[in-house]
């Protein structure tokens, strides 16, 4: 899981931050680090298409129609030049107190996909979008836009590399199996209403346990929608006696198996059943021949990151882009605000 949000807080928030932030945006101790690299000067032009993301949709989970619908995507962003094009989904929003608009990618790793060489955002004509700013979450890997921000470290378990796990985690997984825990991987389209309800229950228990904000509590319809996307699974850990102890939604997108949303039942925390879920996902990623993206923590070295690090054998930097599309309006709206590294500053 990653920090979730409509705007861009500085990466890797301090340890006291709310768990699994849906609305990014609070100051932290350091400014995002931008990657500098060569970018081709282009006459690229950007436009918004009011199509609920249809032009950007694909079978990749983070651009799939069910996911885009569940996230409330409103538009596709298209960037074109003589050399090719990029496209990705966006959620366009009104800026309170104005008649202006800005935009953000949906959650996760939707990115911009296409055939263009690396572009300098400053060389793109954004006037056709009518946006003041846009926050872009890139897919894992290189950014198609120059000078992206190092947003977070994600933990990767790659079956092409020697596996890694802590002896204590292996012992706990083995004890649970010997005690009668059972694991099941159910394809998304085959998940029953009862299984979805069970997942919702353990997920909400986890959100309450971590004092998550209200916007982290999704309705049953959200989970029903995203599990209709291609290559999604619900991984269930059932305790002796049949009660659901832990569960996770896993997805395939852009060459990775993603450990997406998960939760553990309060009544089974002592057994750490999520370790069994992750262990099963490690096996499944090997069967698929795909690296498993475990995501990152909320703050460097926090308990969530340490848990994931115990199963990972490499790390990857996740990149984002904070785009100012209308510099004059952005400056006017941001004037007088002490935003720190929050983006966009006028929403701080």
C-alpha positions as CSV (number, residue, x, y, z in Angstrom):
1,X,0.0,0.0,0.0
2,X,1.1,3.5,-0.7
3,X,0.2,7.0,0.5
4,X,-3.1,7.7,-1.2
5,X,-4.2,11.1,-2.2
6,X,-5.6,13.8,-4.5
7,X,-2.6,16.1,-4.0
8,X,1.1,15.6,-3.3
9,X,2.5,15.6,0.2
10,X,6.2,15.5,0.4
11,X,7.4,12.0,0.0
12,X,7.9,9.6,3.0
13,X,6.0,11.5,5.6
14,X,7.0,11.6,9.2
15,X,6.2,8.6,11.4
16,X,3.2,10.3,13.1
17,X,1.4,10.8,9.8
18,X,-2.0,9.2,9.4
19,X,-1.8,5.7,8.0
20,X,-2.4,5.2,4.2
21,X,-3.0,8.8,3.3
22,X,-5.7,9.1,0.7
23,X,-5.5,12.9,0.5
24,X,-1.8,13.8,0.2
25,X,-0.9,17.1,1.8
26,X,0.9,17.9,5.0
27,X,4.4,19.4,5.6
28,X,7.3,17.1,6.4
29,X,10.9,17.6,7.1
30,X,12.4,17.4,3.6
31,X,11.7,18.6,0.1
32,X,11.1,16.0,-2.6
33,X,14.2,15.1,-4.5
34,X,13.9,15.6,-8.3
35,X,15.8,13.5,-10.8
36,X,17.7,15.5,-13.4
37,X,18.3,14.0,-16.8
38,X,18.3,14.7,-20.5
39,X,15.0,15.7,-22.0
40,X,14.2,16.4,-25.6
41,X,12.9,19.8,-26.5
42,X,9.6,19.3,-28.2
43,X,6.6,21.0,-29.6
44,X,4.3,18.7,-27.6
45,X,0.7,19.7,-26.9
46,X,-1.5,18.5,-24.1
47,X,-5.3,18.2,-24.1
48,X,-8.0,16.8,-21.9
49,X,-10.6,14.4,-23.1
50,X,-13.8,14.3,-21.1
51,X,-14.3,10.6,-21.5
52,X,-14.0,9.1,-17.9
53,X,-10.5,7.8,-18.9
54,X,-11.7,5.7,-21.8
55,X,-8.9,6.7,-24.2
56,X,-6.4,5.7,-21.5
57,X,-8.0,2.5,-20.5
58,X,-6.3,-0.9,-21.0
59,X,-6.1,-4.3,-19.4
60,X,-3.4,-3.2,-17.0
61,X,-5.1,-2.9,-13.6
62,X,-4.2,0.7,-12.8
63,X,-5.7,1.8,-16.2
64,X,-8.5,-0.8,-16.4
65,X,-12.1,0.3,-16.8
66,X,-13.3,-1.1,-13.5
67,X,-10.5,0.6,-11.6
68,X,-11.0,3.9,-13.3
69,X,-14.7,3.8,-12.6
70,X,-14.1,2.9,-8.9
71,X,-11.7,5.8,-8.6
72,X,-14.0,8.3,-10.2
73,X,-11.7,9.2,-13.2
74,X,-13.2,12.0,-15.3
75,X,-10.7,12.6,-18.1
76,X,-7.9,11.3,-20.2
77,X,-4.8,13.4,-20.6
78,X,-3.2,13.2,-24.0
79,X,0.2,14.6,-24.9
80,X,1.1,14.6,-28.6
81,X,4.0,15.7,-30.7
82,X,5.4,14.8,-34.1
83,X,7.4,12.1,-32.5
84,X,4.5,10.2,-30.8
85,X,2.2,10.5,-27.9
86,X,1.5,9.8,-24.2
87,X,-1.9,9.2,-22.5
88,X,-3.1,8.6,-19.0
89,X,-6.2,8.9,-16.7
90,X,-6.9,11.9,-14.6
91,X,-9.4,13.1,-12.0
92,X,-10.2,16.7,-12.8
93,X,-11.4,18.9,-9.9
94,X,-12.7,22.4,-9.3
95,X,-10.4,24.5,-7.2
96,X,-12.5,25.8,-4.3
97,X,-13.4,29.4,-4.4
98,X,-12.4,29.8,-8.1
99,X,-13.6,28.8,-11.5
100,X,-10.3,27.1,-12.2
101,X,-9.5,23.4,-12.2
102,X,-6.6,21.1,-11.5
103,X,-6.1,17.3,-11.7
104,X,-4.5,14.3,-10.2
105,X,-3.9,10.7,-11.3
106,X,-6.0,8.1,-9.6
107,X,-4.3,6.1,-6.9
108,X,-1.6,3.6,-7.5
109,X,0.7,3.5,-10.5
110,X,-1.4,4.5,-13.6
111,X,1.2,6.6,-15.2
112,X,1.4,8.0,-18.7
113,X,2.0,5.4,-21.5
114,X,3.0,5.8,-25.1
115,X,5.8,6.2,-27.5
116,X,7.3,9.6,-26.9
117,X,11.0,10.1,-25.8
118,X,11.5,11.7,-22.4
119,X,9.8,15.1,-22.4
120,X,10.5,18.2,-20.4
121,X,7.2,19.3,-18.9
122,X,8.3,22.9,-19.3
123,X,8.4,22.4,-23.1
124,X,4.8,21.1,-23.3
125,X,2.0,23.4,-24.3
126,X,-0.6,22.9,-21.4
127,X,-2.9,25.7,-22.4
128,X,-5.3,23.4,-24.2
129,X,-6.0,21.5,-20.9
130,X,-7.4,24.5,-19.0
131,X,-5.7,23.2,-15.9
132,X,-3.7,25.1,-13.2
133,X,-1.7,22.1,-12.1
134,X,-1.6,18.3,-12.3
135,X,-0.1,15.6,-10.1
136,X,1.0,12.5,-12.0
137,X,1.6,9.1,-10.4
138,X,3.9,7.2,-12.7
139,X,4.0,3.5,-13.3
140,X,6.9,1.7,-11.7
141,X,10.1,2.2,-13.7
142,X,11.4,5.2,-15.7
143,X,9.3,8.3,-16.1
144,X,8.3,9.6,-19.5
145,X,8.6,13.1,-18.2
146,X,11.9,14.7,-17.3
147,X,12.8,15.7,-13.7
148,X,10.3,13.5,-11.8
149,X,10.2,13.5,-8.0
150,X,11.5,10.5,-6.0
151,X,8.3,9.9,-4.1
152,X,8.9,6.7,-2.1
153,X,10.9,3.5,-2.0
154,X,8.9,0.4,-2.7
155,X,9.9,-3.1,-1.7
156,X,10.1,-5.7,-4.4
157,X,10.3,-9.5,-4.1
158,X,11.7,-10.5,-7.5
159,X,11.6,-14.3,-8.3
160,X,14.5,-13.8,-10.7
161,X,16.8,-13.0,-7.7
162,X,17.6,-15.2,-4.6
163,X,14.7,-15.1,-2.2
164,X,14.8,-13.3,1.1
165,X,12.9,-13.8,4.3
166,X,13.5,-13.6,8.0
167,X,13.8,-16.8,10.0
168,X,11.1,-15.5,12.4
169,X,8.7,-14.9,9.6
170,X,9.3,-18.4,8.2
171,X,8.7,-19.9,11.6
172,X,5.4,-18.0,12.0
173,X,4.1,-19.0,8.6
174,X,5.0,-22.6,9.3
175,X,3.3,-22.5,12.8
176,X,0.1,-21.1,11.3
177,X,0.0,-23.8,8.6
178,X,0.6,-26.6,11.2
179,X,-2.1,-25.1,13.4
180,X,-4.6,-25.4,10.5
181,X,-4.5,-22.1,8.7
182,X,-5.6,-22.4,5.1
183,X,-4.7,-20.1,2.1
184,X,-6.9,-19.6,-1.0
185,X,-6.4,-17.5,-4.1
186,X,-9.7,-16.6,-5.7
187,X,-9.8,-14.9,-9.2
188,X,-11.5,-11.5,-8.9
189,X,-14.5,-12.4,-11.1
190,X,-15.1,-15.5,-9.0
191,X,-15.1,-13.8,-5.6
192,X,-18.4,-14.3,-3.8
193,X,-20.4,-11.6,-2.1
194,X,-19.6,-13.4,1.2
195,X,-15.8,-13.3,0.5
196,X,-16.0,-9.6,-0.4
197,X,-17.9,-8.9,2.8
198,X,-15.3,-10.8,4.8
199,X,-12.5,-8.8,3.1
200,X,-14.3,-5.5,3.8
201,X,-14.6,-6.5,7.4
202,X,-10.9,-7.2,8.0
203,X,-9.9,-4.2,6.0
204,X,-12.1,-1.9,8.0
205,X,-10.8,-3.4,11.3
206,X,-7.3,-2.6,10.1
207,X,-8.2,1.0,9.2
208,X,-9.8,1.5,12.6
209,X,-6.8,0.0,14.3
210,X,-4.5,2.4,12.5
211,X,-6.7,5.4,13.1
212,X,-7.1,6.0,9.4
213,X,-9.2,9.0,8.1
214,X,-12.7,8.4,7.0
215,X,-11.9,8.6,3.3
216,X,-9.9,5.3,3.7
217,X,-13.1,3.4,4.3
218,X,-14.4,2.3,1.0
219,X,-17.9,1.0,0.4
220,X,-18.6,-2.6,-0.8
221,X,-19.2,-1.3,-4.3
222,X,-15.6,-0.1,-4.6
223,X,-14.2,-3.6,-4.0
224,X,-16.9,-5.2,-6.2
225,X,-15.9,-3.0,-9.1
226,X,-12.1,-3.4,-8.9
227,X,-12.3,-7.2,-8.5
228,X,-14.0,-7.2,-12.0
229,X,-10.8,-6.0,-13.5
230,X,-8.6,-8.5,-15.5
231,X,-5.9,-10.3,-13.5
232,X,-7.1,-9.5,-10.0
233,X,-7.3,-12.0,-7.1
234,X,-8.5,-12.1,-3.5
235,X,-6.0,-13.9,-1.3
236,X,-7.7,-15.3,1.9
237,X,-6.1,-16.7,5.0
238,X,-8.7,-18.7,7.0
239,X,-8.0,-19.6,10.6
240,X,-8.8,-23.0,12.2
241,X,-12.5,-23.0,12.6
242,X,-13.2,-21.2,9.4
243,X,-13.0,-17.5,10.3
244,X,-11.3,-15.1,8.0
245,X,-8.0,-14.0,9.6
246,X,-6.4,-11.9,6.9
247,X,-6.9,-11.1,3.2
248,X,-5.4,-9.1,0.4
249,X,-6.4,-7.9,-3.1
250,X,-3.6,-8.6,-5.6
251,X,-3.4,-7.3,-9.2
252,X,-1.2,-7.4,-12.2
253,X,-0.2,-4.1,-13.9
254,X,2.7,-3.1,-16.1
255,X,4.8,-6.1,-15.4
256,X,4.3,-6.5,-11.7
257,X,2.1,-8.4,-9.3
258,X,0.9,-5.8,-6.8
259,X,0.0,-6.3,-3.2
260,X,-2.7,-3.7,-3.3
261,X,-5.2,-3.5,-0.4
262,X,-5.2,-5.8,2.7
263,X,-6.4,-6.3,6.2
264,X,-6.1,-8.5,9.2
265,X,-8.8,-9.4,11.8
266,X,-8.4,-8.0,15.3
267,X,-9.0,-11.5,16.8
268,X,-6.1,-13.1,14.9
269,X,-3.4,-10.5,15.2
270,X,-1.3,-12.6,17.5
271,X,-0.8,-15.2,14.8
272,X,0.4,-12.6,12.2
273,X,-1.7,-14.2,9.4
274,X,-0.7,-11.5,6.9
275,X,2.7,-13.2,6.8
276,X,1.0,-16.2,5.3
277,X,-0.8,-14.1,2.8
278,X,2.4,-12.5,1.7
279,X,4.2,-15.9,1.6
280,X,1.5,-17.2,-0.7
281,X,1.8,-14.1,-2.9
282,X,5.5,-14.7,-3.2
283,X,4.8,-18.2,-4.4
284,X,2.2,-16.9,-6.9
285,X,4.5,-14.2,-8.2
286,X,7.0,-17.0,-9.0
287,X,4.3,-19.0,-10.7
288,X,3.5,-15.9,-12.8
289,X,7.1,-15.0,-13.4
290,X,6.5,-11.5,-12.2
291,X,8.1,-9.5,-9.4
292,X,5.8,-8.7,-6.5
293,X,5.5,-5.1,-5.6
294,X,4.9,-4.9,-1.8
295,X,4.7,-1.1,-1.8
296,X,6.4,1.0,0.8
297,X,5.9,2.5,4.2
298,X,4.4,5.8,5.3
299,X,7.7,7.0,6.9
300,X,11.3,5.7,6.5
301,X,11.8,2.7,8.7
302,X,8.3,2.5,10.0
303,X,6.6,-0.8,11.0
304,X,4.9,-1.2,7.6
305,X,8.1,-0.7,5.7
306,X,10.0,-3.1,8.0
307,X,7.3,-5.8,7.6
308,X,7.6,-5.5,3.8
309,X,11.4,-5.3,3.8
310,X,11.5,-8.7,5.4
311,X,10.2,-10.3,2.2
312,X,11.8,-8.1,-0.4
313,X,15.1,-8.7,-2.2
314,X,15.3,-5.4,-4.0
315,X,14.0,-1.8,-3.8
316,X,12.7,0.5,-6.5
317,X,12.1,4.3,-6.3
318,X,8.6,5.3,-7.2
319,X,8.4,8.5,-9.2
320,X,5.8,11.2,-9.6
321,X,5.5,14.5,-11.5
322,X,4.1,17.8,-10.1
323,X,3.1,19.8,-13.1
324,X,2.4,23.6,-13.2
325,X,0.2,24.0,-16.3
326,X,-0.7,27.7,-15.8
327,X,2.1,29.4,-13.9
328,X,0.4,32.8,-13.6
329,X,-2.8,31.4,-12.0
330,X,-0.8,29.0,-9.9
331,X,1.3,31.9,-8.5
332,X,-1.9,34.0,-7.8
333,X,-3.6,31.2,-6.0
334,X,-0.6,30.2,-4.0
335,X,0.5,33.7,-2.9
336,X,0.7,34.1,0.8
337,X,0.5,30.4,1.7
338,X,3.1,28.6,3.7
339,X,2.9,25.3,1.8
340,X,6.3,23.9,2.3
341,X,6.7,21.1,-0.2
342,X,3.0,20.5,-0.5
343,X,1.7,20.4,-4.1
344,X,-0.3,22.2,-5.2
345,X,0.6,24.9,-2.8
346,X,-2.8,26.6,-3.0
347,X,-4.4,23.5,-1.6
348,X,-2.2,23.5,1.5
